């Protein structure tokens, strides 16, 4: 797949990708038009932090495994 295919959108037909609607990045989201995103609850913030910690943990573990497999 070449860059021009990606730009034209022919890659979407070949590989099943569906490009985002063209207007989505030009007009802004409904939240920005209403004055911002709704406030996040304390519970959501804690959950997001826990998920992020888990992602970092798994990433670091995989990096150590790759280094071990390479014999470094």
mmCIF file of the N, C-alpha and C atoms, coordinates in Angstrom:
data_MODEL
# 
_entry.id   MODEL 
# 
loop_
_atom_site.group_PDB 
_atom_site.id 
_atom_site.type_symbol 
_atom_site.label_atom_id 
_atom_site.label_alt_id 
_atom_site.label_comp_id 
_atom_site.label_asym_id 
_atom_site.label_entity_id 
_atom_site.label_seq_id 
_atom_site.pdbx_PDB_ins_code 
_atom_site.Cartn_x 
_atom_site.Cartn_y 
_atom_site.Cartn_z 
_atom_site.occupancy 
_atom_site.B_iso_or_equiv 
_atom_site.pdbx_formal_charge 
_atom_site.auth_seq_id 
_atom_site.auth_comp_id 
_atom_site.auth_asym_id 
_atom_site.auth_atom_id 
_atom_site.pdbx_PDB_model_num 
ATOM 1   N N  . UNK A 1 1  ? 0.857   -1.167  0.000  1.00 0.00 ? 1  UNK A N  1 
ATOM 2   C CA . UNK A 1 1  ? 0.000   0.000   0.000  1.00 0.00 ? 1  UNK A CA 1 
ATOM 3   C C  . UNK A 1 1  ? 0.903   1.229   0.000  1.00 0.00 ? 1  UNK A C  1 
ATOM 4   N N  . UNK A 1 2  ? 0.585   2.166   -0.843 1.00 0.00 ? 2  UNK A N  1 
ATOM 5   C CA . UNK A 1 2  ? 1.407   3.363   -0.945 1.00 0.00 ? 2  UNK A CA 1 
ATOM 6   C C  . UNK A 1 2  ? 0.721   4.540   -0.284 1.00 0.00 ? 2  UNK A C  1 
ATOM 7   N N  . UNK A 1 3  ? 1.494   5.588   -0.048 1.00 0.00 ? 3  UNK A N  1 
ATOM 8   C CA . UNK A 1 3  ? 0.936   6.783   0.587  1.00 0.00 ? 3  UNK A CA 1 
ATOM 9   C C  . UNK A 1 3  ? -0.196  7.388   -0.238 1.00 0.00 ? 3  UNK A C  1 
ATOM 10  N N  . UNK A 1 4  ? -0.073  7.491   -1.578 1.00 0.00 ? 4  UNK A N  1 
ATOM 11  C CA . UNK A 1 4  ? -1.204  8.032   -2.346 1.00 0.00 ? 4  UNK A CA 1 
ATOM 12  C C  . UNK A 1 4  ? -2.481  7.215   -2.183 1.00 0.00 ? 4  UNK A C  1 
ATOM 13  N N  . UNK A 1 5  ? -2.341  5.893   -2.032 1.00 0.00 ? 5  UNK A N  1 
ATOM 14  C CA . UNK A 1 5  ? -3.536  5.075   -1.798 1.00 0.00 ? 5  UNK A CA 1 
ATOM 15  C C  . UNK A 1 5  ? -4.197  5.452   -0.486 1.00 0.00 ? 5  UNK A C  1 
ATOM 16  N N  . UNK A 1 6  ? -3.374  5.699   0.524  1.00 0.00 ? 6  UNK A N  1 
ATOM 17  C CA . UNK A 1 6  ? -3.933  6.104   1.811  1.00 0.00 ? 6  UNK A CA 1 
ATOM 18  C C  . UNK A 1 6  ? -4.658  7.434   1.687  1.00 0.00 ? 6  UNK A C  1 
ATOM 19  N N  . UNK A 1 7  ? -4.056  8.376   0.958  1.00 0.00 ? 7  UNK A N  1 
ATOM 20  C CA . UNK A 1 7  ? -4.663  9.702   0.824  1.00 0.00 ? 7  UNK A CA 1 
ATOM 21  C C  . UNK A 1 7  ? -5.958  9.650   0.031  1.00 0.00 ? 7  UNK A C  1 
ATOM 22  N N  . UNK A 1 8  ? -5.991  8.839   -1.022 1.00 0.00 ? 8  UNK A N  1 
ATOM 23  C CA . UNK A 1 8  ? -7.190  8.768   -1.861 1.00 0.00 ? 8  UNK A CA 1 
ATOM 24  C C  . UNK A 1 8  ? -8.312  7.977   -1.204 1.00 0.00 ? 8  UNK A C  1 
ATOM 25  N N  . UNK A 1 9  ? -7.949  7.097   -0.297 1.00 0.00 ? 9  UNK A N  1 
ATOM 26  C CA . UNK A 1 9  ? -8.964  6.272   0.331  1.00 0.00 ? 9  UNK A CA 1 
ATOM 27  C C  . UNK A 1 9  ? -9.135  4.924   -0.340 1.00 0.00 ? 9  UNK A C  1 
ATOM 28  N N  . UNK A 1 10 ? -8.301  4.612   -1.346 1.00 0.00 ? 10 UNK A N  1 
ATOM 29  C CA . UNK A 1 10 ? -8.430  3.314   -2.000 1.00 0.00 ? 10 UNK A CA 1 
ATOM 30  C C  . UNK A 1 10 ? -7.966  2.195   -1.077 1.00 0.00 ? 10 UNK A C  1 
ATOM 31  N N  . UNK A 1 11 ? -7.133  2.541   -0.101 1.00 0.00 ? 11 UNK A N  1 
ATOM 32  C CA . UNK A 1 11 ? -6.694  1.523   0.859  1.00 0.00 ? 11 UNK A CA 1 
ATOM 33  C C  . UNK A 1 11 ? -7.883  0.995   1.645  1.00 0.00 ? 11 UNK A C  1 
ATOM 34  N N  . UNK A 1 12 ? -8.869  1.851   1.870  1.00 0.00 ? 12 UNK A N  1 
ATOM 35  C CA . UNK A 1 12 ? -10.029 1.406   2.645  1.00 0.00 ? 12 UNK A CA 1 
ATOM 36  C C  . UNK A 1 12 ? -10.777 0.310   1.905  1.00 0.00 ? 12 UNK A C  1 
ATOM 37  N N  . UNK A 1 13 ? -10.853 0.419   0.587  1.00 0.00 ? 13 UNK A N  1 
ATOM 38  C CA . UNK A 1 13 ? -11.546 -0.618  -0.177 1.00 0.00 ? 13 UNK A CA 1 
ATOM 39  C C  . UNK A 1 13 ? -10.715 -1.898  -0.231 1.00 0.00 ? 13 UNK A C  1 
ATOM 40  N N  . UNK A 1 14 ? -9.393  -1.754  -0.324 1.00 0.00 ? 14 UNK A N  1 
ATOM 41  C CA . UNK A 1 14 ? -8.532  -2.927  -0.417 1.00 0.00 ? 14 UNK A CA 1 
ATOM 42  C C  . UNK A 1 14 ? -8.445  -3.696  0.895  1.00 0.00 ? 14 UNK A C  1 
ATOM 43  N N  . UNK A 1 15 ? -8.331  -2.966  2.000  1.00 0.00 ? 15 UNK A N  1 
ATOM 44  C CA . UNK A 1 15 ? -8.008  -3.605  3.267  1.00 0.00 ? 15 UNK A CA 1 
ATOM 45  C C  . UNK A 1 15 ? -9.101  -3.497  4.318  1.00 0.00 ? 15 UNK A C  1 
ATOM 46  N N  . UNK A 1 16 ? -10.216 -2.919  3.973  1.00 0.00 ? 16 UNK A N  1 
ATOM 47  C CA . UNK A 1 16 ? -11.325 -2.841  4.914  1.00 0.00 ? 16 UNK A CA 1 
ATOM 48  C C  . UNK A 1 16 ? -11.241 -1.707  5.907  1.00 0.00 ? 16 UNK A C  1 
ATOM 49  N N  . UNK A 1 17 ? -10.352 -0.734  5.665  1.00 0.00 ? 17 UNK A N  1 
ATOM 50  C CA . UNK A 1 17 ? -10.280 0.420   6.555  1.00 0.00 ? 17 UNK A CA 1 
ATOM 51  C C  . UNK A 1 17 ? -11.369 1.404   6.179  1.00 0.00 ? 17 UNK A C  1 
ATOM 52  N N  . UNK A 1 18 ? -11.900 2.073   7.179  1.00 0.00 ? 18 UNK A N  1 
ATOM 53  C CA . UNK A 1 18 ? -12.937 3.063   6.922  1.00 0.00 ? 18 UNK A CA 1 
ATOM 54  C C  . UNK A 1 18 ? -12.451 4.410   7.426  1.00 0.00 ? 18 UNK A C  1 
ATOM 55  N N  . UNK A 1 19 ? -12.165 5.334   6.529  1.00 0.00 ? 19 UNK A N  1 
ATOM 56  C CA . UNK A 1 19 ? -11.659 6.630   6.976  1.00 0.00 ? 19 UNK A CA 1 
ATOM 57  C C  . UNK A 1 19 ? -12.709 7.397   7.770  1.00 0.00 ? 19 UNK A C  1 
ATOM 58  N N  . UNK A 1 20 ? -12.242 8.265   8.648  1.00 0.00 ? 20 UNK A N  1 
ATOM 59  C CA . UNK A 1 20 ? -13.157 9.097   9.437  1.00 0.00 ? 20 UNK A CA 1 
ATOM 60  C C  . UNK A 1 20 ? -13.855 10.084  8.510  1.00 0.00 ? 20 UNK A C  1 
ATOM 61  N N  . UNK A 1 21 ? -15.042 10.497  8.876  1.00 0.00 ? 21 UNK A N  1 
ATOM 62  C CA . UNK A 1 21 ? -15.717 11.509  8.063  1.00 0.00 ? 21 UNK A CA 1 
ATOM 63  C C  . UNK A 1 21 ? -14.854 12.759  7.948  1.00 0.00 ? 21 UNK A C  1 
ATOM 64  N N  . UNK A 1 22 ? -14.831 13.352  6.782  1.00 0.00 ? 22 UNK A N  1 
ATOM 65  C CA . UNK A 1 22 ? -13.961 14.501  6.551  1.00 0.00 ? 22 UNK A CA 1 
ATOM 66  C C  . UNK A 1 22 ? -14.313 15.695  7.429  1.00 0.00 ? 22 UNK A C  1 
ATOM 67  N N  . UNK A 1 23 ? -15.555 15.831  7.784  1.00 0.00 ? 23 UNK A N  1 
ATOM 68  C CA . UNK A 1 23 ? -15.965 17.011  8.536  1.00 0.00 ? 23 UNK A CA 1 
ATOM 69  C C  . UNK A 1 23 ? -15.611 16.922  10.014 1.00 0.00 ? 23 UNK A C  1 
ATOM 70  N N  . UNK A 1 24 ? -15.232 15.741  10.496 1.00 0.00 ? 24 UNK A N  1 
ATOM 71  C CA . UNK A 1 24 ? -15.059 15.563  11.937 1.00 0.00 ? 24 UNK A CA 1 
ATOM 72  C C  . UNK A 1 24 ? -13.954 16.441  12.510 1.00 0.00 ? 24 UNK A C  1 
ATOM 73  N N  . UNK A 1 25 ? -12.850 16.629  11.771 1.00 0.00 ? 25 UNK A N  1 
ATOM 74  C CA . UNK A 1 25 ? -11.746 17.401  12.332 1.00 0.00 ? 25 UNK A CA 1 
ATOM 75  C C  . UNK A 1 25 ? -11.841 18.880  11.996 1.00 0.00 ? 25 UNK A C  1 
ATOM 76  N N  . UNK A 1 26 ? -12.768 19.263  11.148 1.00 0.00 ? 26 UNK A N  1 
ATOM 77  C CA . UNK A 1 26 ? -12.862 20.666  10.747 1.00 0.00 ? 26 UNK A CA 1 
ATOM 78  C C  . UNK A 1 26 ? -13.825 21.461  11.609 1.00 0.00 ? 26 UNK A C  1 
ATOM 79  N N  . UNK A 1 27 ? -14.886 20.835  12.014 1.00 0.00 ? 27 UNK A N  1 
ATOM 80  C CA . UNK A 1 27 ? -15.919 21.573  12.729 1.00 0.00 ? 27 UNK A CA 1 
ATOM 81  C C  . UNK A 1 27 ? -15.795 21.470  14.239 1.00 0.00 ? 27 UNK A C  1 
ATOM 82  N N  . UNK A 1 28 ? -14.978 20.565  14.724 1.00 0.00 ? 28 UNK A N  1 
ATOM 83  C CA . UNK A 1 28 ? -14.852 20.379  16.162 1.00 0.00 ? 28 UNK A CA 1 
ATOM 84  C C  . UNK A 1 28 ? -15.937 19.452  16.671 1.00 0.00 ? 28 UNK A C  1 
ATOM 85  N N  . UNK A 1 29 ? -15.758 19.001  17.880 1.00 0.00 ? 29 UNK A N  1 
ATOM 86  C CA . UNK A 1 29 ? -16.736 18.077  18.443 1.00 0.00 ? 29 UNK A CA 1 
ATOM 87  C C  . UNK A 1 29 ? -17.899 18.839  19.041 1.00 0.00 ? 29 UNK A C  1 
ATOM 88  N N  . UNK A 1 30 ? -18.958 18.133  19.314 1.00 0.00 ? 30 UNK A N  1 
ATOM 89  C CA . UNK A 1 30 ? -20.116 18.751  19.960 1.00 0.00 ? 30 UNK A CA 1 
ATOM 90  C C  . UNK A 1 30 ? -19.733 19.270  21.337 1.00 0.00 ? 30 UNK A C  1 
ATOM 91  N N  . UNK A 1 31 ? -18.828 18.577  22.022 1.00 0.00 ? 31 UNK A N  1 
ATOM 92  C CA . UNK A 1 31 ? -18.413 19.034  23.344 1.00 0.00 ? 31 UNK A CA 1 
ATOM 93  C C  . UNK A 1 31 ? -17.726 20.391  23.268 1.00 0.00 ? 31 UNK A C  1 
ATOM 94  N N  . UNK A 1 32 ? -16.867 20.576  22.255 1.00 0.00 ? 32 UNK A N  1 
ATOM 95  C CA . UNK A 1 32 ? -16.181 21.862  22.166 1.00 0.00 ? 32 UNK A CA 1 
ATOM 96  C C  . UNK A 1 32 ? -17.167 22.973  21.849 1.00 0.00 ? 32 UNK A C  1 
ATOM 97  N N  . UNK A 1 33 ? -18.210 22.657  21.114 1.00 0.00 ? 33 UNK A N  1 
ATOM 98  C CA . UNK A 1 33 ? -19.213 23.671  20.795 1.00 0.00 ? 33 UNK A CA 1 
ATOM 99  C C  . UNK A 1 33 ? -20.052 24.029  22.016 1.00 0.00 ? 33 UNK A C  1 
ATOM 100 N N  . UNK A 1 34 ? -20.180 23.103  22.946 1.00 0.00 ? 34 UNK A N  1 
ATOM 101 C CA . UNK A 1 34 ? -20.985 23.342  24.140 1.00 0.00 ? 34 UNK A CA 1 
ATOM 102 C C  . UNK A 1 34 ? -20.180 23.945  25.287 1.00 0.00 ? 34 UNK A C  1 
ATOM 103 N N  . UNK A 1 35 ? -18.894 24.122  25.090 1.00 0.00 ? 35 UNK A N  1 
ATOM 104 C CA . UNK A 1 35 ? -18.099 24.752  26.138 1.00 0.00 ? 35 UNK A CA 1 
ATOM 105 C C  . UNK A 1 35 ? -17.205 23.796  26.900 1.00 0.00 ? 35 UNK A C  1 
ATOM 106 N N  . UNK A 1 36 ? -16.938 22.633  26.364 1.00 0.00 ? 36 UNK A N  1 
ATOM 107 C CA . UNK A 1 36 ? -15.996 21.723  27.007 1.00 0.00 ? 36 UNK A CA 1 
ATOM 108 C C  . UNK A 1 36 ? -16.586 20.364  27.314 1.00 0.00 ? 36 UNK A C  1 
ATOM 109 N N  . UNK A 1 37 ? -15.726 19.480  27.742 1.00 0.00 ? 37 UNK A N  1 
ATOM 110 C CA . UNK A 1 37 ? -16.150 18.132  28.089 1.00 0.00 ? 37 UNK A CA 1 
ATOM 111 C C  . UNK A 1 37 ? -16.812 18.137  29.462 1.00 0.00 ? 37 UNK A C  1 
ATOM 112 N N  . UNK A 1 38 ? -17.687 17.190  29.696 1.00 0.00 ? 38 UNK A N  1 
ATOM 113 C CA . UNK A 1 38 ? -18.322 17.128  31.019 1.00 0.00 ? 38 UNK A CA 1 
ATOM 114 C C  . UNK A 1 38 ? -17.276 16.801  32.085 1.00 0.00 ? 38 UNK A C  1 
ATOM 115 N N  . UNK A 1 39 ? -17.502 17.211  33.319 1.00 0.00 ? 39 UNK A N  1 
ATOM 116 C CA . UNK A 1 39 ? -16.526 16.933  34.378 1.00 0.00 ? 39 UNK A CA 1 
ATOM 117 C C  . UNK A 1 39 ? -16.372 15.429  34.611 1.00 0.00 ? 39 UNK A C  1 
ATOM 118 N N  . UNK A 1 40 ? -15.168 15.040  34.961 1.00 0.00 ? 40 UNK A N  1 
ATOM 119 C CA . UNK A 1 40 ? -14.861 13.632  35.204 1.00 0.00 ? 40 UNK A CA 1 
ATOM 120 C C  . UNK A 1 40 ? -14.995 13.370  36.702 1.00 0.00 ? 40 UNK A C  1 
ATOM 121 N N  . UNK A 1 41 ? -15.650 12.280  37.036 1.00 0.00 ? 41 UNK A N  1 
ATOM 122 C CA . UNK A 1 41 ? -15.831 11.936  38.447 1.00 0.00 ? 41 UNK A CA 1 
ATOM 123 C C  . UNK A 1 41 ? -14.522 11.405  39.032 1.00 0.00 ? 41 UNK A C  1 
ATOM 124 N N  . UNK A 1 42 ? -14.434 11.436  40.344 1.00 0.00 ? 42 UNK A N  1 
ATOM 125 C CA . UNK A 1 42 ? -13.254 10.921  41.053 1.00 0.00 ? 42 UNK A CA 1 
ATOM 126 C C  . UNK A 1 42 ? -13.051 9.436   40.750 1.00 0.00 ? 42 UNK A C  1 
ATOM 127 N N  . UNK A 1 43 ? -14.149 8.699   40.679 1.00 0.00 ? 43 UNK A N  1 
ATOM 128 C CA . UNK A 1 43 ? -14.074 7.262   40.391 1.00 0.00 ? 43 UNK A CA 1 
ATOM 129 C C  . UNK A 1 43 ? -13.502 7.017   38.997 1.00 0.00 ? 43 UNK A C  1 
ATOM 130 N N  . UNK A 1 44 ? -13.932 7.812   38.020 1.00 0.00 ? 44 UNK A N  1 
ATOM 131 C CA . UNK A 1 44 ? -13.410 7.658   36.660 1.00 0.00 ? 44 UNK A CA 1 
ATOM 132 C C  . UNK A 1 44 ? -11.925 7.988   36.607 1.00 0.00 ? 44 UNK A C  1 
ATOM 133 N N  . UNK A 1 45 ? -11.510 9.012   37.353 1.00 0.00 ? 45 UNK A N  1 
ATOM 134 C CA . UNK A 1 45 ? -10.093 9.379   37.375 1.00 0.00 ? 45 UNK A CA 1 
ATOM 135 C C  . UNK A 1 45 ? -9.249  8.259   37.979 1.00 0.00 ? 45 UNK A C  1 
ATOM 136 N N  . UNK A 1 46 ? -9.739  7.652   39.054 1.00 0.00 ? 46 UNK A N  1 
ATOM 137 C CA . UNK A 1 46 ? -9.009  6.547   39.686 1.00 0.00 ? 46 UNK A CA 1 
ATOM 138 C C  . UNK A 1 46 ? -8.931  5.342   38.760 1.00 0.00 ? 46 UNK A C  1 
ATOM 139 N N  . UNK A 1 47 ? -10.030 5.054   38.072 1.00 0.00 ? 47 UNK A N  1 
ATOM 140 C CA . UNK A 1 47 ? -10.043 3.933   37.138 1.00 0.00 ? 47 UNK A CA 1 
ATOM 141 C C  . UNK A 1 47 ? -9.065  4.177   35.997 1.00 0.00 ? 47 UNK A C  1 
ATOM 142 N N  . UNK A 1 48 ? -9.070  5.393   35.466 1.00 0.00 ? 48 UNK A N  1 
ATOM 143 C CA . UNK A 1 48 ? -8.159  5.725   34.375 1.00 0.00 ? 48 UNK A CA 1 
ATOM 144 C C  . UNK A 1 48 ? -6.706  5.596   34.834 1.00 0.00 ? 48 UNK A C  1 
ATOM 145 N N  . UNK A 1 49 ? -6.397  6.056   36.032 1.00 0.00 ? 49 UNK A N  1 
ATOM 146 C CA . UNK A 1 49 ? -5.035  5.947   36.563 1.00 0.00 ? 49 UNK A CA 1 
ATOM 147 C C  . UNK A 1 49 ? -4.636  4.482   36.724 1.00 0.00 ? 49 UNK A C  1 
ATOM 148 N N  . UNK A 1 50 ? -5.559  3.654   37.209 1.00 0.00 ? 50 UNK A N  1 
ATOM 149 C CA . UNK A 1 50 ? -5.263  2.232   37.391 1.00 0.00 ? 50 UNK A CA 1 
ATOM 150 C C  . UNK A 1 50 ? -5.016  1.549   36.050 1.00 0.00 ? 50 UNK A C  1 
ATOM 151 N N  . UNK A 1 51 ? -5.815  1.883   35.063 1.00 0.00 ? 51 UNK A N  1 
ATOM 152 C CA . UNK A 1 51 ? -5.637  1.296   33.729 1.00 0.00 ? 51 UNK A CA 1 
ATOM 153 C C  . UNK A 1 51 ? -4.296  1.725   33.149 1.00 0.00 ? 51 UNK A C  1 
ATOM 154 N N  . UNK A 1 52 ? -3.959  3.000   33.293 1.00 0.00 ? 52 UNK A N  1 
ATOM 155 C CA . UNK A 1 52 ? -2.689  3.498   32.782 1.00 0.00 ? 52 UNK A CA 1 
ATOM 156 C C  . UNK A 1 52 ? -1.512  2.811   33.470 1.00 0.00 ? 52 UNK A C  1 
ATOM 157 N N  . UNK A 1 53 ? -1.591  2.635   34.783 1.00 0.00 ? 53 UNK A N  1 
ATOM 158 C CA . UNK A 1 53 ? -0.531  1.927   35.509 1.00 0.00 ? 53 UNK A CA 1 
ATOM 159 C C  . UNK A 1 53 ? -0.377  0.505   34.986 1.00 0.00 ? 53 UNK A C  1 
ATOM 160 N N  . UNK A 1 54 ? -1.489  -0.163  34.710 1.00 0.00 ? 54 UNK A N  1 
ATOM 161 C CA . UNK A 1 54 ? -1.446  -1.529  34.205 1.00 0.00 ? 54 UNK A CA 1 
ATOM 162 C C  . UNK A 1 54 ? -0.812  -1.574  32.821 1.00 0.00 ? 54 UNK A C  1 
ATOM 163 N N  . UNK A 1 55 ? -1.148  -0.614  31.986 1.00 0.00 ? 55 UNK A N  1 
ATOM 164 C CA . UNK A 1 55 ? -0.568  -0.563  30.639 1.00 0.00 ? 55 UNK A CA 1 
ATOM 165 C C  . UNK A 1 55 ? 0.940   -0.374  30.727 1.00 0.00 ? 55 UNK A C  1 
ATOM 166 N N  . UNK A 1 56 ? 1.382   0.539   31.579 1.00 0.00 ? 56 UNK A N  1 
ATOM 167 C CA . UNK A 1 56 ? 2.818   0.785   31.746 1.00 0.00 ? 56 UNK A CA 1 
ATOM 168 C C  . UNK A 1 56 ? 3.510   -0.467  32.281 1.00 0.00 ? 56 UNK A C  1 
ATOM 169 N N  . UNK A 1 57 ? 2.897   -1.129  33.252 1.00 0.00 ? 57 UNK A N  1 
ATOM 170 C CA . UNK A 1 57 ? 3.475   -2.345  33.824 1.00 0.00 ? 57 UNK A CA 1 
ATOM 171 C C  . UNK A 1 57 ? 3.657   -3.414  32.750 1.00 0.00 ? 57 UNK A C  1 
ATOM 172 N N  . UNK A 1 58 ? 2.621   -3.641  31.961 1.00 0.00 ? 58 UNK A N  1 
ATOM 173 C CA . UNK A 1 58 ? 2.688   -4.672  30.915 1.00 0.00 ? 58 UNK A CA 1 
ATOM 174 C C  . UNK A 1 58 ? 3.728   -4.298  29.871 1.00 0.00 ? 58 UNK A C  1 
ATOM 175 N N  . UNK A 1 59 ? 3.781   -3.021  29.484 1.00 0.00 ? 59 UNK A N  1 
ATOM 176 C CA . UNK A 1 59 ? 4.763   -2.573  28.495 1.00 0.00 ? 59 UNK A CA 1 
ATOM 177 C C  . UNK A 1 59 ? 6.186   -2.807  29.009 1.00 0.00 ? 59 UNK A C  1 
ATOM 178 N N  . UNK A 1 60 ? 6.446   -2.398  30.247 1.00 0.00 ? 60 UNK A N  1 
ATOM 179 C CA . UNK A 1 60 ? 7.790   -2.577  30.807 1.00 0.00 ? 60 UNK A CA 1 
ATOM 180 C C  . UNK A 1 60 ? 8.152   -4.051  30.930 1.00 0.00 ? 60 UNK A C  1 
ATOM 181 N N  . UNK A 1 61 ? 7.194   -4.878  31.317 1.00 0.00 ? 61 UNK A N  1 
ATOM 182 C CA . UNK A 1 61 ? 7.445   -6.317  31.422 1.00 0.00 ? 61 UNK A CA 1 
ATOM 183 C C  . UNK A 1 61 ? 7.803   -6.889  30.052 1.00 0.00 ? 61 UNK A C  1 
ATOM 184 N N  . UNK A 1 62 ? 7.080   -6.476  29.017 1.00 0.00 ? 62 UNK A N  1 
ATOM 185 C CA . UNK A 1 62 ? 7.361   -6.975  27.667 1.00 0.00 ? 62 UNK A CA 1 
ATOM 186 C C  . UNK A 1 62 ? 8.719   -6.492  27.179 1.00 0.00 ? 62 UNK A C  1 
ATOM 187 N N  . UNK A 1 63 ? 9.089   -5.269  27.525 1.00 0.00 ? 63 UNK A N  1 
ATOM 188 C CA . UNK A 1 63 ? 10.403  -4.761  27.127 1.00 0.00 ? 63 UNK A CA 1 
ATOM 189 C C  . UNK A 1 63 ? 11.513  -5.582  27.780 1.00 0.00 ? 63 UNK A C  1 
ATOM 190 N N  . UNK A 1 64 ? 11.339  -5.918  29.057 1.00 0.00 ? 64 UNK A N  1 
ATOM 191 C CA . UNK A 1 64 ? 12.343  -6.751  29.744 1.00 0.00 ? 64 UNK A CA 1 
ATOM 192 C C  . UNK A 1 64 ? 12.433  -8.126  29.094 1.00 0.00 ? 64 UNK A C  1 
ATOM 193 N N  . UNK A 1 65 ? 11.294  -8.661  28.690 1.00 0.00 ? 65 UNK A N  1 
ATOM 194 C CA . UNK A 1 65 ? 11.283  -9.982  28.063 1.00 0.00 ? 65 UNK A CA 1 
ATOM 195 C C  . UNK A 1 65 ? 12.008  -9.950  26.722 1.00 0.00 ? 65 UNK A C  1 
ATOM 196 N N  . UNK A 1 66 ? 11.803  -8.893  25.951 1.00 0.00 ? 66 UNK A N  1 
ATOM 197 C CA . UNK A 1 66 ? 12.480  -8.767  24.655 1.00 0.00 ? 66 UNK A CA 1 
ATOM 198 C C  . UNK A 1 66 ? 13.984  -8.675  24.861 1.00 0.00 ? 66 UNK A C  1 
ATOM 199 N N  . UNK A 1 67 ? 14.403  -7.890  25.843 1.00 0.00 ? 67 UNK A N  1 
ATOM 200 C CA . UNK A 1 67 ? 15.836  -7.762  26.123 1.00 0.00 ? 67 UNK A CA 1 
ATOM 201 C C  . UNK A 1 67 ? 16.411  -9.112  26.542 1.00 0.00 ? 67 UNK A C  1 
ATOM 202 N N  . UNK A 1 68 ? 15.682  -9.847  27.369 1.00 0.00 ? 68 UNK A N  1 
ATOM 203 C CA . UNK A 1 68 ? 16.134  -11.166 27.817 1.00 0.00 ? 68 UNK A CA 1 
ATOM 204 C C  . UNK A 1 68 ? 16.246  -12.129 26.640 1.00 0.00 ? 68 UNK A C  1 
ATOM 205 N N  . UNK A 1 69 ? 15.269  -12.106 25.740 1.00 0.00 ? 69 UNK A N  1 
ATOM 206 C CA . UNK A 1 69 ? 15.295  -13.005 24.587 1.00 0.00 ? 69 UNK A CA 1 
ATOM 207 C C  . UNK A 1 69 ? 16.442  -12.677 23.642 1.00 0.00 ? 69 UNK A C  1 
ATOM 208 N N  . UNK A 1 70 ? 16.826  -11.420 23.578 1.00 0.00 ? 70 UNK A N  1 
ATOM 209 C CA . UNK A 1 70 ? 17.941  -11.026 22.710 1.00 0.00 ? 70 UNK A CA 1 
ATOM 210 C C  . UNK A 1 70 ? 19.290  -11.377 23.325 1.00 0.00 ? 70 UNK A C  1 
ATOM 211 N N  . UNK A 1 71 ? 19.289  -11.723 24.599 1.00 0.00 ? 71 UNK A N  1 
ATOM 212 C CA . UNK A 1 71 ? 20.526  -12.118 25.254 1.00 0.00 ? 71 UNK A CA 1 
ATOM 213 C C  . UNK A 1 71 ? 21.362  -10.954 25.742 1.00 0.00 ? 71 UNK A C  1 
ATOM 214 N N  . UNK A 1 72 ? 20.742  -9.813  25.909 1.00 0.00 ? 72 UNK A N  1 
ATOM 215 C CA . UNK A 1 72 ? 21.509  -8.640  26.360 1.00 0.00 ? 72 UNK A CA 1 
ATOM 216 C C  . UNK A 1 72 ? 21.697  -8.661  27.851 1.00 0.00 ? 72 UNK A C  1 
# 
